[in-house]
């Protein structure tokens, strides 16, 4: 059972990585700020705010996983609730990636192609990890 803590911590590090790399991806890969400037001022601020929410959630989930991994898998109702929330977040991200993002082209540079595969692998890892932990917690409280 000890190995699960290492997986949770690895997931936490990965989530913090996604939060830290997020501004680079928006700016360098998607030229996001150029596109945002085409929106009305209020819509610009809403888009930026949601971008910060995503970044903040990724960072927060990662920090929780690194600092208190044992509390995420202790079989309590709170552990179930939190891991289910995180699982739903990442499962939703994976579904969104599959359903919508293939319609768009990312820049053709090799580093961006490799990065795209790497990020998708991370997202699937997070979705699987937290779904399994959530199910473990559910089993413990039933």
C-alpha positions in Angstrom: 0.0 0.0 0.0 3.0 2.3 0.5 3.4 2.6 -3.3 0.1 4.4 -3.6 1.5 7.4 -1.6 4.3 7.6 -4.2 1.8 7.6 -7.0 -0.3 10.3 -5.3 2.8 12.4 -4.7 3.9 11.9 -8.4 0.4 13.0 -9.4 0.8 16.0 -7.2 4.1 17.0 -8.8 2.5 16.5 -12.2 -0.5 18.7 -11.4 1.8 21.4 -10.2 3.8 21.0 -13.4 0.7 21.5 -15.4 -0.1 24.7 -13.4 3.3 26.1 -14.0 3.5 25.2 -17.7 0.0 26.5 -18.4 1.0 30.2 -19.0 3.7 29.0 -21.5 1.3 26.8 -23.4 -1.3 29.6 -23.6 1.3 32.1 -24.8 3.7 30.1 -26.9 1.6 27.3 -28.3 -1.8 28.8 -28.7 -1.0 32.5 -28.9 -3.9 32.9 -26.6 -3.5 36.5 -25.6 -3.7 37.6 -29.2 -7.0 35.8 -29.6 -8.3 37.2 -26.3 -7.7 40.7 -27.4 -10.4 40.2 -30.1 -13.1 39.8 -27.4 -15.0 42.5 -25.7 -13.2 43.8 -22.5 -15.6 42.0 -20.1 -15.2 38.7 -22.0 -11.4 39.2 -22.0 -11.5 39.4 -18.2 -13.8 36.4 -17.9 -11.5 34.3 -20.2 -8.5 35.3 -18.2 -10.3 34.6 -14.9 -11.2 31.1 -16.0 -7.6 30.5 -17.1 -6.5 31.5 -13.6 -9.1 29.2 -12.1 -7.7 26.2 -14.1 -4.2 27.1 -13.1 -5.1 27.5 -9.5 -7.1 24.2 -9.3 -4.2 22.3 -10.9 -1.8 23.8 -8.4 -4.0 23.3 -5.4 -4.8 19.7 -6.2 -1.1 19.1 -6.6 -0.2 20.8 -3.4 -2.9 18.7 -1.5 -1.5 15.5 -3.0 2.1 16.3 -2.1 1.4 17.6 1.5 -1.3 15.2 2.7 -1.4 12.1 0.5 -2.4 9.9 3.4 -5.6 12.0 3.9 -6.6 11.4 0.3 -6.8 7.6 0.8 -7.9 7.2 4.4 -11.4 6.0 3.5 -13.3 8.9 5.1 -16.3 10.6 3.5 -14.2 13.7 3.1 -11.5 11.8 1.3 -14.1 10.3 -0.9 -15.7 13.7 -1.7 -12.3 15.3 -2.5 -10.9 12.5 -4.6 -14.2 12.3 -6.5 -14.1 16.0 -7.2 -10.5 15.8 -8.4 -11.4 12.6 -10.5 -14.4 14.4 -12.1 -12.2 17.4 -12.9 -9.6 15.3 -14.7 -12.0 12.9 -16.3 -13.8 16.0 -17.7 -10.5 17.3 -18.9 -9.7 14.1 -20.7 -13.2 13.9 -22.3 -12.8 17.6 -23.4 -9.4 16.8 -24.9 -10.8 13.9 -26.9 -14.1 15.5 -27.9 -13.0 19.0 -28.9 -9.2 19.5 -29.1 -8.4 17.2 -32.0 -10.4 19.6 -34.3 -7.7 22.2 -33.7 -4.1 22.3 -35.0 -1.3 22.8 -32.6 1.9 24.2 -34.0 3.9 21.6 -36.0 7.1 22.0 -34.1 8.3 18.6 -32.7 8.6 20.0 -29.1 4.9 20.9 -29.2 3.8 17.6 -30.6 5.8 15.8 -27.9 4.4 18.2 -25.3 0.9 17.5 -26.4 1.3 13.7 -26.0 3.0 14.2 -22.7 0.3 16.4 -21.3 -2.4 14.0 -22.5 -0.6 11.1 -20.8 -0.5 13.2 -17.6 -4.2 14.0 -17.8 -5.1 10.3 -18.3 -2.8 9.4 -15.4 -4.5 12.0 -13.1 -8.0 10.8 -14.2 -7.2 7.1 -13.6 -5.3 7.8 -10.3 -8.1 9.8 -8.7 -10.9 7.6 -10.0 -9.2 4.6 -8.5 -8.6 6.4 -5.2 -12.2 7.6 -5.1 -13.5 4.1 -5.6 -11.2 2.9 -2.8 -12.5 5.5 -0.5 -16.1 4.7 -1.5 -15.5 1.0 -0.7 -14.2 2.0 2.7 -17.2 4.1 3.7 -19.9 1.7 2.4 
